[in-house]
């Protein structure tokens, strides 16, 4: 059961990251380096931050399963 919950949480976070990447870059307001995501409040850093958080969570879940 713990394994299923961990997979569900990781899936939701990966989907959220996918949405973040889909909204960044050239699709909204031009280039990815300046004011791309959320009207200029995140730029490229918000998707990178989301990716780091998701990777850290997946590593943590895997480490918890090995105990």
PDB file of N, CA, C and O in Angstrom:
ATOM      1  N   UNK A   1       0.827  -1.197   0.000  1.00  0.00           N
ATOM      2  CA  UNK A   1       0.000   0.000   0.000  1.00  0.00           C
ATOM      3  C   UNK A   1       0.870   1.261   0.000  1.00  0.00           C
ATOM      4  O   UNK A   1       0.569   2.226  -0.702  1.00  0.00           O
ATOM      5  N   UNK A   2       1.957   1.248   0.796  1.00  0.00           N
ATOM      6  CA  UNK A   2       2.839   2.420   0.831  1.00  0.00           C
ATOM      7  C   UNK A   2       3.441   2.687  -0.545  1.00  0.00           C
ATOM      8  O   UNK A   2       3.605   3.835  -0.959  1.00  0.00           O
ATOM      9  N   UNK A   3       3.760   1.614  -1.234  1.00  0.00           N
ATOM     10  CA  UNK A   3       4.362   1.750  -2.560  1.00  0.00           C
ATOM     11  C   UNK A   3       3.389   2.414  -3.534  1.00  0.00           C
ATOM     12  O   UNK A   3       3.787   3.263  -4.330  1.00  0.00           O
ATOM     13  N   UNK A   4       2.129   2.031  -3.470  1.00  0.00           N
ATOM     14  CA  UNK A   4       1.119   2.610  -4.367  1.00  0.00           C
ATOM     15  C   UNK A   4       0.908   4.090  -4.089  1.00  0.00           C
ATOM     16  O   UNK A   4       0.767   4.890  -5.014  1.00  0.00           O
ATOM     17  N   UNK A   5       0.888   4.450  -2.816  1.00  0.00           N
ATOM     18  CA  UNK A   5       0.712   5.862  -2.452  1.00  0.00           C
ATOM     19  C   UNK A   5       1.911   6.677  -2.926  1.00  0.00           C
ATOM     20  O   UNK A   5       1.746   7.786  -3.434  1.00  0.00           O
ATOM     21  N   UNK A   6       3.111   6.136  -2.763  1.00  0.00           N
ATOM     22  CA  UNK A   6       4.311   6.850  -3.205  1.00  0.00           C
ATOM     23  C   UNK A   6       4.300   7.047  -4.718  1.00  0.00           C
ATOM     24  O   UNK A   6       4.679   8.109  -5.211  1.00  0.00           O
ATOM     25  N   UNK A   7       3.872   6.041  -5.440  1.00  0.00           N
ATOM     26  CA  UNK A   7       3.796   6.172  -6.898  1.00  0.00           C
ATOM     27  C   UNK A   7       2.751   7.204  -7.288  1.00  0.00           C
ATOM     28  O   UNK A   7       2.966   7.991  -8.210  1.00  0.00           O
ATOM     29  N   UNK A   8       1.615   7.206  -6.588  1.00  0.00           N
ATOM     30  CA  UNK A   8       0.565   8.184  -6.892  1.00  0.00           C
ATOM     31  C   UNK A   8       1.046   9.607  -6.641  1.00  0.00           C
ATOM     32  O   UNK A   8       0.798  10.499  -7.452  1.00  0.00           O
ATOM     33  N   UNK A   9       1.731   9.822  -5.525  1.00  0.00           N
ATOM     34  CA  UNK A   9       2.244  11.160  -5.209  1.00  0.00           C
ATOM     35  C   UNK A   9       3.283  11.589  -6.239  1.00  0.00           C
ATOM     36  O   UNK A   9       3.257  12.725  -6.712  1.00  0.00           O
ATOM     37  N   UNK A  10       4.190  10.694  -6.584  1.00  0.00           N
ATOM     38  CA  UNK A  10       5.216  11.028  -7.576  1.00  0.00           C
ATOM     39  C   UNK A  10       4.592  11.327  -8.938  1.00  0.00           C
ATOM     40  O   UNK A  10       5.058  12.212  -9.655  1.00  0.00           O
ATOM     41  N   UNK A  11       3.539  10.589  -9.292  1.00  0.00           N
ATOM     42  CA  UNK A  11       2.875  10.826 -10.572  1.00  0.00           C
ATOM     43  C   UNK A  11       2.231  12.196 -10.614  1.00  0.00           C
ATOM     44  O   UNK A  11       2.338  12.910 -11.611  1.00  0.00           O
ATOM     45  N   UNK A  12       1.560  12.565  -9.526  1.00  0.00           N
ATOM     46  CA  UNK A  12       0.928  13.889  -9.469  1.00  0.00           C
ATOM     47  C   UNK A  12       1.980  14.983  -9.588  1.00  0.00           C
ATOM     48  O   UNK A  12       1.778  15.964 -10.303  1.00  0.00           O
ATOM     49  N   UNK A  13       3.093  14.821  -8.898  1.00  0.00           N
ATOM     50  CA  UNK A  13       4.139  15.834  -8.967  1.00  0.00           C
ATOM     51  C   UNK A  13       4.774  15.897 -10.357  1.00  0.00           C
ATOM     52  O   UNK A  13       5.094  16.981 -10.844  1.00  0.00           O
ATOM     53  N   UNK A  14       4.953  14.759 -10.984  1.00  0.00           N
ATOM     54  CA  UNK A  14       5.498  14.769 -12.344  1.00  0.00           C
ATOM     55  C   UNK A  14       4.531  15.425 -13.326  1.00  0.00           C
ATOM     56  O   UNK A  14       4.957  16.138 -14.235  1.00  0.00           O
ATOM     57  N   UNK A  15       3.238  15.188 -13.147  1.00  0.00           N
ATOM     58  CA  UNK A  15       2.258  15.847 -14.007  1.00  0.00           C
ATOM     59  C   UNK A  15       2.278  17.351 -13.794  1.00  0.00           C
ATOM     60  O   UNK A  15       2.166  18.121 -14.748  1.00  0.00           O
ATOM     61  N   UNK A  16       2.422  17.773 -12.533  1.00  0.00           N
ATOM     62  CA  UNK A  16       2.495  19.211 -12.256  1.00  0.00           C
ATOM     63  C   UNK A  16       3.737  19.820 -12.899  1.00  0.00           C
ATOM     64  O   UNK A  16       3.690  20.936 -13.417  1.00  0.00           O
ATOM     65  N   UNK A  17       4.837  19.090 -12.865  1.00  0.00           N
ATOM     66  CA  UNK A  17       6.050  19.571 -13.509  1.00  0.00           C
ATOM     67  C   UNK A  17       5.865  19.660 -15.020  1.00  0.00           C
ATOM     68  O   UNK A  17       6.344  20.600 -15.655  1.00  0.00           O
ATOM     69  N   UNK A  18       5.173  18.686 -15.589  1.00  0.00           N
ATOM     70  CA  UNK A  18       4.901  18.723 -17.021  1.00  0.00           C
ATOM     71  C   UNK A  18       4.083  19.935 -17.422  1.00  0.00           C
ATOM     72  O   UNK A  18       4.340  20.557 -18.453  1.00  0.00           O
ATOM     73  N   UNK A  19       3.094  20.270 -16.599  1.00  0.00           N
ATOM     74  CA  UNK A  19       2.282  21.457 -16.870  1.00  0.00           C
ATOM     75  C   UNK A  19       3.145  22.706 -16.780  1.00  0.00           C
ATOM     76  O   UNK A  19       3.009  23.621 -17.592  1.00  0.00           O
ATOM     77  N   UNK A  20       4.028  22.743 -15.796  1.00  0.00           N
ATOM     78  CA  UNK A  20       4.914  23.889 -15.638  1.00  0.00           C
ATOM     79  C   UNK A  20       5.812  24.054 -16.861  1.00  0.00           C
ATOM     80  O   UNK A  20       5.982  25.163 -17.366  1.00  0.00           O
ATOM     81  N   UNK A  21       6.384  22.956 -17.332  1.00  0.00           N
ATOM     82  CA  UNK A  21       7.226  23.027 -18.524  1.00  0.00           C
ATOM     83  C   UNK A  21       6.419  23.419 -19.756  1.00  0.00           C
ATOM     84  O   UNK A  21       6.920  24.132 -20.626  1.00  0.00           O
ATOM     85  N   UNK A  22       5.180  22.961 -19.835  1.00  0.00           N
ATOM     86  CA  UNK A  22       4.353  23.283 -20.996  1.00  0.00           C
ATOM     87  C   UNK A  22       4.030  24.770 -21.056  1.00  0.00           C
ATOM     88  O   UNK A  22       3.834  25.321 -22.139  1.00  0.00           O
ATOM     89  N   UNK A  23       3.975  25.421 -19.896  1.00  0.00           N
ATOM     90  CA  UNK A  23       3.630  26.834 -19.864  1.00  0.00           C
ATOM     91  C   UNK A  23       4.848  27.738 -19.965  1.00  0.00           C
ATOM     92  O   UNK A  23       4.706  28.956 -20.066  1.00  0.00           O
ATOM     93  N   UNK A  24       6.023  27.169 -19.940  1.00  0.00           N
ATOM     94  CA  UNK A  24       7.221  27.999 -19.973  1.00  0.00           C
ATOM     95  C   UNK A  24       7.710  28.184 -21.403  1.00  0.00           C
ATOM     96  O   UNK A  24       7.189  27.583 -22.342  1.00  0.00           O
ATOM     97  N   UNK A  25       8.706  29.018 -21.538  1.00  0.00           N
ATOM     98  CA  UNK A  25       9.378  29.153 -22.818  1.00  0.00           C
ATOM     99  C   UNK A  25       8.607  29.938 -23.847  1.00  0.00           C
ATOM    100  O   UNK A  25       7.966  30.941 -23.534  1.00  0.00           O
ATOM    101  N   UNK A  26       8.674  29.475 -25.073  1.00  0.00           N
ATOM    102  CA  UNK A  26       8.124  30.219 -26.196  1.00  0.00           C
ATOM    103  C   UNK A  26       6.610  30.206 -26.260  1.00  0.00           C
ATOM    104  O   UNK A  26       6.024  30.965 -27.032  1.00  0.00           O
ATOM    105  N   UNK A  27       5.970  29.376 -25.479  1.00  0.00           N
ATOM    106  CA  UNK A  27       4.523  29.280 -25.576  1.00  0.00           C
ATOM    107  C   UNK A  27       3.823  30.457 -24.908  1.00  0.00           C
ATOM    108  O   UNK A  27       2.699  30.796 -25.278  1.00  0.00           O
ATOM    109  N   UNK A  28       4.463  31.079 -23.938  1.00  0.00           N
ATOM    110  CA  UNK A  28       3.845  32.209 -23.251  1.00  0.00           C
ATOM    111  C   UNK A  28       4.825  33.376 -23.208  1.00  0.00           C
ATOM    112  O   UNK A  28       5.901  33.256 -22.622  1.00  0.00           O
ATOM    113  N   UNK A  29       4.480  34.467 -23.799  1.00  0.00           N
ATOM    114  CA  UNK A  29       5.226  35.721 -23.698  1.00  0.00           C
ATOM    115  C   UNK A  29       6.630  35.673 -24.282  1.00  0.00           C
ATOM    116  O   UNK A  29       7.486  36.437 -23.835  1.00  0.00           O
ATOM    117  N   UNK A  30       6.902  34.842 -25.229  1.00  0.00           N
ATOM    118  CA  UNK A  30       8.215  34.870 -25.856  1.00  0.00           C
ATOM    119  C   UNK A  30       9.212  33.928 -25.221  1.00  0.00           C
ATOM    120  O   UNK A  30       8.855  32.832 -24.789  1.00  0.00           O
ATOM    121  N   UNK A  31      10.475  34.357 -25.163  1.00  0.00           N
ATOM    122  CA  UNK A  31      11.596  33.506 -24.782  1.00  0.00           C
ATOM    123  C   UNK A  31      11.531  32.926 -23.391  1.00  0.00           C
ATOM    124  O   UNK A  31      10.756  33.375 -22.547  1.00  0.00           O
ATOM    125  N   UNK A  32      12.362  31.913 -23.160  1.00  0.00           N
ATOM    126  CA  UNK A  32      12.333  31.183 -21.897  1.00  0.00           C
ATOM    127  C   UNK A  32      13.210  31.823 -20.829  1.00  0.00           C
ATOM    128  O   UNK A  32      13.097  31.455 -19.660  1.00  0.00           O
ATOM    129  N   UNK A  33      14.066  32.753 -21.179  1.00  0.00           N
ATOM    130  CA  UNK A  33      15.010  33.254 -20.192  1.00  0.00           C
ATOM    131  C   UNK A  33      14.521  34.490 -19.467  1.00  0.00           C
ATOM    132  O   UNK A  33      14.949  34.743 -18.342  1.00  0.00           O
ATOM    133  N   UNK A  34      13.664  35.246 -20.056  1.00  0.00           N
ATOM    134  CA  UNK A  34      13.225  36.472 -19.407  1.00  0.00           C
ATOM    135  C   UNK A  34      11.941  36.303 -18.651  1.00  0.00           C
ATOM    136  O   UNK A  34      11.949  35.887 -17.492  1.00  0.00           O
ATOM    137  N   UNK A  35      10.842  36.617 -19.284  1.00  0.00           N
ATOM    138  CA  UNK A  35       9.565  36.571 -18.604  1.00  0.00           C
ATOM    139  C   UNK A  35       8.646  35.564 -19.222  1.00  0.00           C
ATOM    140  O   UNK A  35       7.582  35.929 -19.722  1.00  0.00           O
ATOM    141  N   UNK A  36       9.011  34.331 -19.207  1.00  0.00           N
ATOM    142  CA  UNK A  36       8.201  33.325 -19.872  1.00  0.00           C
ATOM    143  C   UNK A  36       7.038  32.824 -19.054  1.00  0.00           C
ATOM    144  O   UNK A  36       5.892  32.921 -19.491  1.00  0.00           O
ATOM    145  N   UNK A  37       7.302  32.293 -17.881  1.00  0.00           N
ATOM    146  CA  UNK A  37       6.271  31.579 -17.135  1.00  0.00           C
ATOM    147  C   UNK A  37       5.542  32.519 -16.191  1.00  0.00           C
ATOM    148  O   UNK A  37       6.183  33.317 -15.507  1.00  0.00           O
ATOM    149  N   UNK A  38       4.237  32.447 -16.137  1.00  0.00           N
ATOM    150  CA  UNK A  38       3.395  33.242 -15.236  1.00  0.00           C
ATOM    151  C   UNK A  38       3.612  34.733 -15.443  1.00  0.00           C
ATOM    152  O   UNK A  38       3.663  35.491 -14.475  1.00  0.00           O
ATOM    153  N   UNK A  39       3.735  35.148 -16.655  1.00  0.00           N
ATOM    154  CA  UNK A  39       3.826  36.567 -16.941  1.00  0.00           C
ATOM    155  C   UNK A  39       5.111  37.217 -16.477  1.00  0.00           C
ATOM    156  O   UNK A  39       5.132  38.428 -16.256  1.00  0.00           O
ATOM    157  N   UNK A  40       6.180  36.464 -16.322  1.00  0.00           N
ATOM    158  CA  UNK A  40       7.464  37.055 -15.989  1.00  0.00           C
ATOM    159  C   UNK A  40       7.910  36.852 -14.562  1.00  0.00           C
ATOM    160  O   UNK A  40       8.938  37.400 -14.165  1.00  0.00           O
ATOM    161  N   UNK A  41       7.173  36.082 -13.767  1.00  0.00           N
ATOM    162  CA  UNK A  41       7.549  35.921 -12.368  1.00  0.00           C
ATOM    163  C   UNK A  41       8.385  34.683 -12.106  1.00  0.00           C
ATOM    164  O   UNK A  41       8.847  34.493 -10.981  1.00  0.00           O
ATOM    165  N   UNK A  42       8.595  33.840 -13.093  1.00  0.00           N
ATOM    166  CA  UNK A  42       9.372  32.641 -12.854  1.00  0.00           C
ATOM    167  C   UNK A  42      10.480  32.435 -13.856  1.00  0.00           C
ATOM    168  O   UNK A  42      11.562  31.971 -13.499  1.00  0.00           O
ATOM    169  N   UNK A  43      10.229  32.769 -15.093  1.00  0.00           N
ATOM    170  CA  UNK A  43      11.219  32.529 -16.129  1.00  0.00           C
ATOM    171  C   UNK A  43      11.550  31.059 -16.236  1.00  0.00           C
ATOM    172  O   UNK A  43      10.660  30.214 -16.131  1.00  0.00           O
ATOM    173  N   UNK A  44      12.793  30.744 -16.440  1.00  0.00           N
ATOM    174  CA  UNK A  44      13.227  29.355 -16.558  1.00  0.00           C
ATOM    175  C   UNK A  44      13.450  28.741 -15.177  1.00  0.00           C
ATOM    176  O   UNK A  44      13.542  27.519 -15.059  1.00  0.00           O
ATOM    177  N   UNK A  45      13.537  29.553 -14.146  1.00  0.00           N
ATOM    178  CA  UNK A  45      13.881  29.039 -12.819  1.00  0.00           C
ATOM    179  C   UNK A  45      12.756  28.254 -12.167  1.00  0.00           C
ATOM    180  O   UNK A  45      13.028  27.317 -11.416  1.00  0.00           O
ATOM    181  N   UNK A  46      11.515  28.598 -12.426  1.00  0.00           N
ATOM    182  CA  UNK A  46      10.409  27.854 -11.818  1.00  0.00           C
ATOM    183  C   UNK A  46      10.343  26.411 -12.317  1.00  0.00           C
ATOM    184  O   UNK A  46      10.203  25.508 -11.492  1.00  0.00           O
ATOM    185  N   UNK A  47      10.436  26.146 -13.614  1.00  0.00           N
ATOM    186  CA  UNK A  47      10.460  24.736 -14.045  1.00  0.00           C
ATOM    187  C   UNK A  47      11.669  23.975 -13.519  1.00  0.00           C
ATOM    188  O   UNK A  47      11.558  22.796 -13.181  1.00  0.00           O
ATOM    189  N   UNK A  48      12.820  24.631 -13.447  1.00  0.00           N
ATOM    190  CA  UNK A  48      14.012  23.971 -12.907  1.00  0.00           C
ATOM    191  C   UNK A  48      13.810  23.642 -11.436  1.00  0.00           C
ATOM    192  O   UNK A  48      14.165  22.551 -10.990  1.00  0.00           O
ATOM    193  N   UNK A  49      13.251  24.563 -10.688  1.00  0.00           N
ATOM    194  CA  UNK A  49      12.977  24.321  -9.272  1.00  0.00           C
ATOM    195  C   UNK A  49      11.995  23.171  -9.097  1.00  0.00           C
ATOM    196  O   UNK A  49      12.182  22.325  -8.222  1.00  0.00           O
ATOM    197  N   UNK A  50      10.961  23.132  -9.911  1.00  0.00           N
ATOM    198  CA  UNK A  50       9.986  22.043  -9.827  1.00  0.00           C
ATOM    199  C   UNK A  50      10.644  20.701 -10.133  1.00  0.00           C
ATOM    200  O   UNK A  50      10.353  19.703  -9.474  1.00  0.00           O
ATOM    201  N   UNK A  51      11.519  20.672 -11.116  1.00  0.00           N
ATOM    202  CA  UNK A  51      12.212  19.437 -11.461  1.00  0.00           C
ATOM    203  C   UNK A  51      13.096  18.965 -10.310  1.00  0.00           C
ATOM    204  O   UNK A  51      13.128  17.774 -10.002  1.00  0.00           O
ATOM    205  N   UNK A  52      13.809  19.884  -9.678  1.00  0.00           N
ATOM    206  CA  UNK A  52      14.669  19.533  -8.545  1.00  0.00           C
ATOM    207  C   UNK A  52      13.832  18.974  -7.399  1.00  0.00           C
ATOM    208  O   UNK A  52      14.217  17.984  -6.776  1.00  0.00           O
ATOM    209  N   UNK A  53      12.698  19.597  -7.119  1.00  0.00           N
ATOM    210  CA  UNK A  53      11.830  19.129  -6.032  1.00  0.00           C
ATOM    211  C   UNK A  53      11.296  17.732  -6.334  1.00  0.00           C
ATOM    212  O   UNK A  53      11.269  16.877  -5.448  1.00  0.00           O
ATOM    213  N   UNK A  54      10.876  17.494  -7.558  1.00  0.00           N
ATOM    214  CA  UNK A  54      10.339  16.179  -7.920  1.00  0.00           C
ATOM    215  C   UNK A  54      11.418  15.112  -7.837  1.00  0.00           C
ATOM    216  O   UNK A  54      11.168  14.023  -7.321  1.00  0.00           O
ATOM    217  N   UNK A  55      12.610  15.403  -8.336  1.00  0.00           N
ATOM    218  CA  UNK A  55      13.704  14.431  -8.267  1.00  0.00           C
ATOM    219  C   UNK A  55      14.062  14.139  -6.814  1.00  0.00           C
ATOM    220  O   UNK A  55      14.289  12.984  -6.455  1.00  0.00           O
ATOM    221  N   UNK A  56      14.115  15.166  -5.979  1.00  0.00           N
ATOM    222  CA  UNK A  56      14.418  14.963  -4.557  1.00  0.00           C
ATOM    223  C   UNK A  56      13.349  14.105  -3.890  1.00  0.00           C
ATOM    224  O   UNK A  56      13.670  13.239  -3.077  1.00  0.00           O
ATOM    225  N   UNK A  57      12.096  14.335  -4.222  1.00  0.00           N
ATOM    226  CA  UNK A  57      11.015  13.546  -3.635  1.00  0.00           C
ATOM    227  C   UNK A  57      11.092  12.087  -4.071  1.00  0.00           C
ATOM    228  O   UNK A  57      10.893  11.187  -3.255  1.00  0.00           O
ATOM    229  N   UNK A  58      11.375  11.847  -5.335  1.00  0.00           N
ATOM    230  CA  UNK A  58      11.484  10.472  -5.819  1.00  0.00           C
ATOM    231  C   UNK A  58      12.654   9.762  -5.151  1.00  0.00           C
ATOM    232  O   UNK A  58      12.528   8.600  -4.765  1.00  0.00           O
ATOM    233  N   UNK A  59      13.780  10.435  -5.011  1.00  0.00           N
ATOM    234  CA  UNK A  59      14.935   9.841  -4.330  1.00  0.00           C
ATOM    235  C   UNK A  59      14.599   9.537  -2.881  1.00  0.00           C
ATOM    236  O   UNK A  59      14.977   8.485  -2.366  1.00  0.00           O
ATOM    237  N   UNK A  60      13.895  10.440  -2.220  1.00  0.00           N
ATOM    238  CA  UNK A  60      13.506  10.228  -0.824  1.00  0.00           C
ATOM    239  C   UNK A  60      12.570   9.031  -0.692  1.00  0.00           C
ATOM    240  O   UNK A  60      12.722   8.223   0.223  1.00  0.00           O
ATOM    241  N   UNK A  61      11.600   8.912  -1.601  1.00  0.00           N
ATOM    242  CA  UNK A  61      10.657   7.791  -1.553  1.00  0.00           C
ATOM    243  C   UNK A  61      11.391   6.476  -1.762  1.00  0.00           C
ATOM    244  O   UNK A  61      11.117   5.497  -1.069  1.00  0.00           O
ATOM    245  N   UNK A  62      12.313   6.445  -2.700  1.00  0.00           N
ATOM    246  CA  UNK A  62      13.080   5.219  -2.943  1.00  0.00           C
ATOM    247  C   UNK A  62      13.929   4.871  -1.728  1.00  0.00           C
ATOM    248  O   UNK A  62      14.039   3.699  -1.367  1.00  0.00           O
ATOM    249  N   UNK A  63      14.528   5.871  -1.094  1.00  0.00           N
ATOM    250  CA  UNK A  63      15.338   5.625   0.101  1.00  0.00           C
ATOM    251  C   UNK A  63      14.479   5.105   1.247  1.00  0.00           C
ATOM    252  O   UNK A  63      14.931   4.263   2.023  1.00  0.00           O
ATOM    253  N   UNK A  64      13.253   5.591   1.364  1.00  0.00           N
ATOM    254  CA  UNK A  64      12.359   5.133   2.425  1.00  0.00           C
ATOM    255  C   UNK A  64      11.927   3.686   2.193  1.00  0.00           C
ATOM    256  O   UNK A  64      11.713   2.947   3.154  1.00  0.00           O
ATOM    257  N   UNK A  65      11.799   3.282   0.954  1.00  0.00           N
ATOM    258  CA  UNK A  65      11.378   1.920   0.648  1.00  0.00           C
ATOM    259  C   UNK A  65      12.472   0.907   0.951  1.00  0.00           C
ATOM    260  O   UNK A  65      12.176  -0.254   1.232  1.00  0.00           O
ATOM    261  N   UNK A  66      13.723   1.327   0.899  1.00  0.00           N
ATOM    262  CA  UNK A  66      14.836   0.407   1.141  1.00  0.00           C
ATOM    263  C   UNK A  66      15.065   0.151   2.626  1.00  0.00           C
ATOM    264  O   UNK A  66      15.805  -0.764   2.986  1.00  0.00           O
ATOM    265  N   UNK A  67      14.441   0.944   3.490  1.00  0.00           N
ATOM    266  CA  UNK A  67      14.629   0.749   4.939  1.00  0.00           C
ATOM    267  C   UNK A  67      13.834  -0.430   5.438  1.00  0.00           C
ATOM    268  O   UNK A  67      13.872  -0.741   6.629  1.00  0.00           O
TER     269      UNK A  67
END
